[in-house]
Amino acid sequence: MTLAAIVGVAFAHLLAAISPGPAFVLSVRTAASEGFRSAAALALGFGLGATVWAGAALAGLALLFEIVPPLFQVLKIGGGLFLVWIAVGMWRHAHDPMPDAGAAPPRGMLSAVWLGFAAQIANPKPAVFFGAVFVGLIPPTAGLGDRAVVLFNILWIETMWYILTARLFSLPRPRDAYAAAKHWLDRAMGGILGALGAKVALT
């Protein structure tokens, strides 16, 4: 692969990562309500999930989705329902108080990584996105080394974007603003996440 192709894949993925979606909603909410550590672990989960979908696309999963559309539909519906389930939890716990900033995060690090990974895996559309990008930029003759570089770029770009998001929304001012309107913000974010889950399942 050429350097231009590697950079092109990385840039396309960065634009996709920046686009607001379920991961962004979860990142903001976790950073503001649970602190930077939990949100950073969540970011690693997002990165791992994106890397799995990218690896699946390299392995031909996007083509399999085209050949067997029901498989894609089943994954979409299941993933969408999972996101709706998270949204319902956010709505139900909107009245829960914010933990103290100095307290240990209520969610363990491994639990946060798993939540981020599961939320990312819940949406199979990235496999289709990566498949479309890879067809245009990664030649069939690309070696294992080139493919490993592509996957590594996806891992660190996804993770670092959400670590930056986590850092921003875990700062005192954004956190205090979130705490002041937690009930309404959690319900609003739960509603947004639920709508995004429904969109994943139905489109």
C-alpha positions in Angstrom: 0.0 0.0 0.0 1.1 3.6 -0.6 1.4 6.1 2.2 -1.4 8.1 0.5 -3.8 5.1 0.8 -3.0 4.6 4.4 -3.5 8.2 5.2 -6.7 8.2 3.2 -8.2 5.3 5.2 -7.2 7.0 8.4 -8.7 10.4 7.4 -12.0 8.8 6.3 -12.2 7.0 9.6 -11.5 10.1 11.6 -14.4 11.9 9.8 -16.7 9.0 10.6 -15.6 8.9 14.3 -16.2 12.6 14.7 -19.8 12.3 13.3 -22.1 12.3 16.3 -23.7 8.9 17.1 -24.4 6.5 19.9 -20.7 6.4 21.0 -20.6 10.2 21.3 -23.7 10.3 23.5 -22.3 7.6 25.8 -19.0 9.3 25.9 -20.4 12.6 27.0 -22.7 11.1 29.6 -20.0 8.9 31.1 -17.4 11.6 31.2 -19.7 14.1 32.9 -21.4 11.7 35.3 -18.6 9.2 36.1 -15.4 11.0 35.4 -12.4 10.8 33.0 -11.2 7.3 34.0 -14.4 5.5 33.1 -14.9 7.6 30.0 -11.3 6.8 28.9 -11.9 3.1 29.4 -15.1 3.5 27.4 -13.1 5.1 24.6 -10.8 2.1 24.5 -13.8 -0.1 24.1 -15.0 2.0 21.2 -11.6 1.7 19.6 -11.5 -2.1 20.0 -15.1 -2.4 18.6 -14.2 -0.3 15.5 -11.1 -2.4 15.0 -13.2 -5.6 15.1 -15.6 -4.2 12.4 -12.7 -3.0 10.3 -11.0 -6.4 10.6 -14.3 -8.1 9.6 -14.6 -5.8 6.6 -11.0 -6.8 5.6 -12.1 -10.4 6.0 -15.0 -9.9 3.6 -17.9 -9.5 6.1 -19.3 -6.5 4.1 -19.5 -8.7 1.0 -21.2 -11.4 3.1 -23.8 -8.8 4.2 -24.5 -8.2 0.5 -24.9 -11.9 -0.3 -26.9 -12.7 2.8 -29.0 -9.5 3.6 -31.0 -11.2 6.4 -27.8 -11.6 8.4 -27.2 -7.8 8.3 -30.9 -7.2 9.3 -30.6 -9.6 12.3 -27.5 -7.8 13.5 -29.0 -4.4 13.0 -32.2 -5.2 14.9 -30.3 -6.9 17.8 -27.8 -4.0 18.0 -30.5 -1.4 17.8 -32.4 -3.1 20.7 -29.2 -3.1 22.8 -28.8 0.6 22.3 -32.4 1.2 23.2 -31.9 -0.9 26.3 -29.0 1.4 27.4 -31.2 4.4 26.6 -33.9 3.1 28.9 -31.4 2.7 31.7 -30.3 6.3 31.3 -33.9 7.5 31.4 -34.7 5.4 34.5 -31.6 6.5 36.4 -31.9 10.2 35.5 -32.8 11.0 39.1 -29.7 9.3 40.5 -27.3 11.9 42.1 -24.0 12.6 40.5 -21.0 10.9 42.3 -18.5 13.1 44.0 -15.7 14.2 41.6 -13.0 12.7 44.0 -14.8 9.4 44.5 -13.9 6.2 42.8 -15.8 5.9 39.5 -19.0 3.9 40.0 -18.2 1.7 36.9 -15.1 -0.5 36.9 -12.5 0.0 34.2 -13.1 -3.4 32.6 -16.9 -2.8 32.7 -16.5 0.5 30.9 -14.3 -1.1 28.3 -16.9 -3.8 27.8 -19.7 -1.3 27.5 -17.8 0.7 24.9 -17.0 -2.4 22.9 -20.6 -3.8 23.1 -22.1 -0.4 22.1 -19.7 -0.2 19.1 -20.4 -3.8 18.1 -24.1 -3.2 18.4 -24.0 -1.2 15.2 -22.9 -3.3 12.2 -23.0 -0.4 9.8 -19.3 0.4 10.3 -18.5 -2.9 8.6 -20.3 -1.7 5.5 -18.6 1.7 5.8 -15.1 0.2 6.1 -15.9 -2.2 3.3 -16.7 0.7 1.0 -13.6 2.6 2.0 -11.3 -0.4 1.8 -12.5 -1.3 -1.7 -11.3 2.0 -3.0 -8.1 2.4 -1.1 -6.7 -1.0 -0.1 -5.5 -3.1 -3.0 -6.2 -6.9 -2.9 -2.5 -7.5 -3.0 -1.9 -5.6 0.3 0.1 -7.7 2.7 -0.5 -8.5 6.3 1.8 -5.7 7.4 -0.2 -3.1 5.5 -3.5 -4.4 6.9 -2.1 -4.4 10.4 -1.1 -0.7 10.0 -4.6 0.1 8.8 -6.2 -1.7 11.8 -3.8 0.0 14.2 -4.7 3.4 12.8 -8.4 2.7 13.3 -7.8 1.6 16.9 -5.8 4.6 18.0 -7.8 7.2 16.0 -11.1 6.0 17.4 -9.7 5.7 20.9 -8.0 9.0 21.0 -11.0 10.9 19.6 -13.2 9.7 22.4 -10.4 10.2 25.0 -10.4 13.8 23.9 -14.2 13.9 24.3 -13.9 12.3 27.7 -11.3 14.8 28.8 -13.4 17.8 27.7 -16.6 16.7 29.3 -15.0 15.6 32.6 -13.5 19.0 33.3 -15.1 20.9 36.3 -17.1 23.4 34.3 -18.8 21.0 31.9 -19.3 18.5 34.8 -20.9 21.2 37.0 -23.1 22.3 34.2 -24.1 18.6 33.6 -24.8 18.1 37.3 -27.0 21.2 37.4 -29.3 19.7 34.8 -28.6 16.0 35.2 -32.2 14.9 35.3 -33.1 16.6 32.0 -29.8 15.9 30.3 -29.9 12.2 31.1 -33.5 12.0 29.8 -32.6 14.0 26.7 -29.5 11.8 26.0 -31.5 8.7 26.7 -34.1 9.9 24.2 -31.4 10.6 21.6 -29.7 7.3 22.2 -33.0 5.5 21.9 -33.8 7.2 18.7 -30.3 6.3 17.3 -30.9 2.7 18.4 -34.2 2.7 16.6 -32.5 4.1 13.5 -29.9 1.4 13.6 -32.6 -1.2 13.8 -34.9 0.1 11.2 -32.8 1.7 8.5 
